[in-house]
Amino acid sequence: MHNLFTYVVRLLFPLRRMIAAYLYPQPQTEMNLHLQLDPFTFAKGNYAPITFREAEALRFVREQTTLPVPRVYDVWVDAQDPELGWMTMEYIKGVSLYDNWPRLTPLQKERVASQVVDFLRQLRAIPPPVPTKIASCSGGPVYDSGRIAGGNKLFGPFDSEEDFHLFLHGLATRDLPPQFAAKAPKQANGHDIVFTHADFGPSQILLDPDDLGRIVAVLDWEFASWYPAYWEYTKAIWGSDSRLDRGIWREIIGKATGFFDVEAEVDMKLVAFQGVM
Protein backbone atom coordinates (compact mmCIF):
# COMPACT_ATOMS: atom_id res chain seq x y z
CA MET A 1 0.00 0.00 0.00
CA HIS A 2 2.85 2.39 0.87
CA ASN A 3 4.56 1.70 -2.47
CA LEU A 4 1.29 2.31 -4.33
CA PHE A 5 0.76 5.59 -2.49
CA THR A 6 4.32 6.72 -3.29
CA TYR A 7 3.86 5.76 -6.94
CA VAL A 8 0.65 7.79 -7.21
CA VAL A 9 2.19 10.83 -5.48
CA ARG A 10 5.16 10.79 -7.88
CA LEU A 11 2.86 10.29 -10.85
CA LEU A 12 0.83 13.35 -9.88
CA PHE A 13 3.89 15.48 -9.15
CA PRO A 14 3.93 17.35 -12.52
CA LEU A 15 0.29 18.33 -11.98
CA ARG A 16 1.05 19.45 -8.43
CA ARG A 17 3.87 21.64 -9.76
CA MET A 18 1.50 23.33 -12.19
CA ILE A 19 -1.12 23.96 -9.52
CA ALA A 20 1.49 25.20 -7.03
CA ALA A 21 2.70 27.82 -9.51
CA TYR A 22 -0.74 29.45 -9.27
CA LEU A 23 -1.39 28.88 -5.57
CA TYR A 24 2.04 29.97 -4.33
CA PRO A 25 3.41 32.65 -6.68
CA GLN A 26 7.03 33.21 -5.77
CA PRO A 27 10.39 33.90 -7.38
CA GLN A 28 11.37 30.65 -9.03
CA THR A 29 14.81 29.35 -9.85
CA GLU A 30 15.82 28.29 -13.33
CA MET A 31 13.46 25.63 -14.74
CA ASN A 32 11.21 26.00 -11.67
CA LEU A 33 13.29 23.56 -9.61
CA HIS A 34 12.58 25.03 -6.15
CA LEU A 35 8.94 25.53 -5.21
CA GLN A 36 6.37 25.26 -2.46
CA LEU A 37 3.80 22.58 -3.33
CA ASP A 38 1.30 23.04 -0.49
CA PRO A 39 1.22 24.48 3.06
CA PHE A 40 3.38 21.60 4.32
CA THR A 41 5.61 20.57 1.40
CA PHE A 42 8.54 22.04 -0.51
CA ALA A 43 10.05 20.46 -3.63
CA LYS A 44 13.64 20.76 -4.79
CA GLY A 45 15.11 19.46 -8.04
CA ASN A 46 18.76 18.98 -8.95
CA TYR A 47 21.15 16.65 -10.72
CA ALA A 48 19.97 13.26 -9.44
CA PRO A 49 23.12 12.11 -7.57
CA ILE A 50 23.27 15.48 -5.79
CA THR A 51 19.60 15.30 -4.85
CA PHE A 52 20.09 11.89 -3.26
CA ARG A 53 23.22 13.14 -1.46
CA GLU A 54 21.30 16.04 0.07
CA ALA A 55 18.41 13.79 1.12
CA GLU A 56 20.75 11.39 2.91
CA ALA A 57 22.56 14.28 4.61
CA LEU A 58 19.27 15.78 5.86
CA ARG A 59 18.20 12.44 7.28
CA PHE A 60 21.61 11.89 8.85
CA VAL A 61 21.62 15.30 10.55
CA ARG A 62 18.08 14.82 11.87
CA GLU A 63 19.12 11.48 13.37
CA GLN A 64 22.39 12.67 14.89
CA THR A 65 21.65 16.22 16.12
CA THR A 66 18.92 18.62 17.22
CA LEU A 67 19.54 21.01 14.31
CA PRO A 68 16.32 22.33 12.75
CA VAL A 69 16.43 20.83 9.26
CA PRO A 70 13.49 19.89 7.01
CA ARG A 71 12.10 16.38 7.19
CA VAL A 72 12.56 14.51 3.90
CA TYR A 73 9.35 12.97 2.57
CA ASP A 74 10.52 11.39 -0.66
CA VAL A 75 13.35 11.40 -3.19
CA TRP A 76 13.26 9.97 -6.71
CA VAL A 77 14.53 10.26 -10.28
CA ASP A 78 12.33 12.19 -12.70
CA ALA A 79 10.36 9.90 -15.02
CA GLN A 80 11.11 12.02 -18.09
CA ASP A 81 14.70 13.05 -17.34
CA PRO A 82 16.97 10.40 -15.76
CA GLU A 83 19.55 13.04 -14.82
CA LEU A 84 17.04 15.05 -12.77
CA GLY A 85 16.28 14.13 -9.17
CA TRP A 86 13.44 15.43 -7.03
CA MET A 87 13.14 15.68 -3.27
CA THR A 88 10.00 16.61 -1.37
CA MET A 89 10.50 17.81 2.17
CA GLU A 90 8.87 19.67 4.99
CA TYR A 91 8.04 23.30 4.22
CA ILE A 92 9.31 25.55 7.02
CA LYS A 93 8.03 29.10 7.15
CA GLY A 94 10.83 31.56 7.76
CA VAL A 95 12.79 34.59 6.60
CA SER A 96 16.46 34.51 5.68
CA LEU A 97 19.17 35.70 8.03
CA TYR A 98 20.87 37.22 4.98
CA ASP A 99 17.96 39.58 4.33
CA ASN A 100 17.19 40.38 7.95
CA TRP A 101 20.52 40.66 9.79
CA PRO A 102 20.46 44.52 9.69
CA ARG A 103 16.99 44.46 11.31
CA LEU A 104 18.01 42.33 14.27
CA THR A 105 18.48 43.93 17.67
CA PRO A 106 21.79 43.35 19.47
CA LEU A 107 20.09 40.77 21.68
CA GLN A 108 18.62 38.94 18.68
CA LYS A 109 22.01 38.89 16.97
CA GLU A 110 23.54 37.43 20.12
CA ARG A 111 20.87 34.72 20.25
CA VAL A 112 21.35 33.83 16.57
CA ALA A 113 25.12 33.68 17.01
CA SER A 114 24.73 31.39 20.03
CA GLN A 115 22.51 29.00 18.05
CA VAL A 116 24.92 28.93 15.10
CA VAL A 117 27.78 28.03 17.43
CA ASP A 118 25.71 25.28 19.06
CA PHE A 119 24.64 23.84 15.70
CA LEU A 120 28.19 23.68 14.35
CA ARG A 121 29.50 22.14 17.56
CA GLN A 122 26.83 19.44 17.34
CA LEU A 123 27.82 18.59 13.78
CA ARG A 124 31.49 18.43 14.69
CA ALA A 125 30.79 16.18 17.68
CA ILE A 126 29.33 13.37 15.53
CA PRO A 127 31.83 10.49 15.59
CA PRO A 128 33.21 9.80 12.09
CA PRO A 129 32.75 6.20 10.92
CA VAL A 130 36.30 6.24 9.50
CA PRO A 131 38.45 8.83 11.35
CA THR A 132 40.68 9.59 8.34
CA LYS A 133 38.23 9.53 5.41
CA ILE A 134 36.90 12.55 3.48
CA ALA A 135 33.53 11.39 2.18
CA SER A 136 29.77 11.91 2.22
CA CYS A 137 27.82 10.82 5.29
CA SER A 138 27.37 7.38 3.70
CA GLY A 139 31.03 7.09 2.66
CA GLY A 140 30.52 8.07 -0.99
CA PRO A 141 31.86 10.92 -3.16
CA VAL A 142 31.71 14.54 -2.06
CA TYR A 143 30.41 17.55 -3.98
CA ASP A 144 31.22 21.25 -3.97
CA SER A 145 30.29 23.17 -7.10
CA GLY A 146 31.51 26.48 -5.68
CA ARG A 147 34.95 25.83 -4.22
CA ILE A 148 36.20 22.76 -6.03
CA ALA A 149 34.46 22.00 -9.30
CA GLY A 150 31.72 23.70 -11.26
CA GLY A 151 28.64 21.95 -12.58
CA ASN A 152 27.56 18.56 -11.27
CA LYS A 153 30.94 16.89 -10.79
CA LEU A 154 31.39 14.69 -7.73
CA PHE A 155 34.86 13.76 -6.49
CA GLY A 156 36.48 11.38 -4.03
CA PRO A 157 36.03 9.87 -1.59
CA PHE A 158 39.54 10.21 -0.17
CA ASP A 159 41.12 7.75 2.25
CA SER A 160 43.09 10.47 4.02
CA GLU A 161 43.44 14.22 4.43
CA GLU A 162 46.76 13.99 2.60
CA ASP A 163 45.03 12.48 -0.45
CA PHE A 164 42.42 15.24 -0.34
CA HIS A 165 45.08 17.94 -0.17
CA LEU A 166 47.00 16.39 -3.06
CA PHE A 167 43.77 16.50 -5.05
CA LEU A 168 43.22 20.19 -4.23
CA HIS A 169 46.82 21.05 -5.13
CA GLY A 170 46.55 19.12 -8.38
CA LEU A 171 43.30 20.89 -9.21
CA ALA A 172 44.94 24.26 -8.67
CA THR A 173 48.02 23.49 -10.76
CA ARG A 174 46.90 21.05 -13.46
CA ASP A 175 46.86 23.66 -16.24
CA LEU A 176 49.94 25.58 -15.13
CA PRO A 177 53.48 25.39 -16.51
CA PRO A 178 55.80 23.64 -14.03
CA GLN A 179 57.55 26.86 -13.02
CA PHE A 180 54.22 28.34 -11.89
CA ALA A 181 52.82 25.15 -10.41
CA ALA A 182 55.85 24.88 -8.12
CA LYS A 183 54.82 28.16 -6.45
CA ALA A 184 51.37 26.93 -5.40
CA PRO A 185 51.13 26.47 -1.60
CA LYS A 186 50.27 23.16 0.01
CA GLN A 187 47.81 22.70 2.84
CA ALA A 188 49.12 21.16 6.06
CA ASN A 189 47.83 17.78 7.20
CA GLY A 190 46.99 16.55 10.68
CA HIS A 191 43.47 17.94 11.19
CA ASP A 192 40.61 16.00 12.73
CA ILE A 193 37.91 14.89 10.30
CA VAL A 194 34.51 16.31 11.28
CA PHE A 195 31.05 16.46 9.77
CA THR A 196 30.73 19.72 7.87
CA HIS A 197 27.85 21.60 6.26
CA ALA A 198 30.40 23.25 3.92
CA ASP A 199 28.14 26.13 2.87
CA PHE A 200 27.11 27.52 6.24
CA GLY A 201 26.18 31.11 5.50
CA PRO A 202 23.37 33.56 6.33
CA SER A 203 21.56 32.66 3.10
CA GLN A 204 21.14 29.08 4.35
CA ILE A 205 19.57 30.09 7.67
CA LEU A 206 15.86 30.79 8.20
CA LEU A 207 14.57 32.82 11.14
CA ASP A 208 11.17 32.74 12.79
CA PRO A 209 9.21 35.68 11.29
CA ASP A 210 7.65 36.32 14.71
CA ASP A 211 10.92 36.02 16.61
CA LEU A 212 13.94 37.02 14.55
CA GLY A 213 16.27 35.77 17.25
CA ARG A 214 15.24 32.14 16.72
CA ILE A 215 16.59 29.95 13.91
CA VAL A 216 13.89 27.65 12.50
CA ALA A 217 15.84 25.95 9.70
CA VAL A 218 19.30 25.36 8.26
CA LEU A 219 19.04 24.61 4.54
CA ASP A 220 21.07 23.43 1.53
CA TRP A 221 22.91 20.30 2.66
CA GLU A 222 24.12 19.06 -0.73
CA PHE A 223 27.77 19.92 0.12
CA ALA A 224 27.67 18.30 3.58
CA SER A 225 30.36 15.66 4.14
CA TRP A 226 33.22 14.57 6.38
CA TYR A 227 36.02 17.12 5.90
CA PRO A 228 39.16 18.36 7.68
CA ALA A 229 38.34 20.48 10.72
CA TYR A 230 39.29 23.75 9.01
CA TRP A 231 36.94 23.30 6.02
CA GLU A 232 33.79 24.75 7.63
CA TYR A 233 35.70 27.87 8.65
CA THR A 234 37.45 28.45 5.34
CA LYS A 235 34.29 27.82 3.32
CA ALA A 236 32.24 30.17 5.52
CA ILE A 237 34.82 32.95 5.20
CA TRP A 238 35.43 32.31 1.50
CA GLY A 239 31.75 32.51 0.63
CA SER A 240 30.42 34.90 3.27
CA ASP A 241 27.53 37.17 2.31
CA SER A 242 28.05 40.88 1.89
CA ARG A 243 25.11 41.99 4.06
CA LEU A 244 26.65 40.37 7.09
CA ASP A 245 30.12 41.77 7.64
CA ARG A 246 32.76 39.11 6.96
CA GLY A 247 34.50 39.92 10.23
CA ILE A 248 31.32 39.31 12.24
CA TRP A 249 30.61 35.99 10.52
CA ARG A 250 34.25 34.97 10.96
CA GLU A 251 33.97 35.53 14.72
CA ILE A 252 30.74 33.55 14.95
CA ILE A 253 31.99 30.58 12.93
CA GLY A 254 35.43 30.66 14.55
CA LYS A 255 33.92 30.45 18.01
CA ALA A 256 32.48 27.06 17.04
CA THR A 257 35.25 25.68 14.84
CA GLY A 258 38.37 27.43 16.03
CA PHE A 259 40.16 30.02 13.89
CA PHE A 260 41.94 28.48 10.91
CA ASP A 261 43.28 31.66 9.33
CA VAL A 262 46.51 30.07 8.08
CA GLU A 263 44.53 27.33 6.34
CA ALA A 264 42.09 29.91 4.97
CA GLU A 265 44.96 31.91 3.45
CA VAL A 266 46.44 28.79 1.83
CA ASP A 267 43.04 27.80 0.47
CA MET A 268 42.41 31.23 -1.01
CA LYS A 269 45.81 31.13 -2.70
CA LEU A 270 45.00 27.72 -4.15
CA VAL A 271 41.74 29.13 -5.49
CA ALA A 272 43.68 32.02 -7.05
CA PHE A 273 46.10 29.58 -8.72
CA GLN A 274 43.14 27.56 -9.97
CA GLY A 275 41.84 30.65 -11.77
CA VAL A 276 45.14 31.70 -13.38
CA MET A 277 44.72 29.80 -16.66
Secondary structure by P-SEA (a helix, b strand, c coil): caaaaaaaaaaaaaaaaaaaaaacccccccccccccccccbbbbbccaaaaaaaaaaaaaaaaccccbbbbbcccccccccccbbbbbcbbbbbbbcccccccccaaaaaaaaaaaaaaaaaaaacccccccccccccccbbbbccccccccccccccccaaaaaaaaaaaacccccaaaaaabbbbbcccccccccccccccccccccccccccccccccccccccccaaaaaaaaacccccccaaaaaaaaaaacccaaaaaaaaaaaaaaaacc
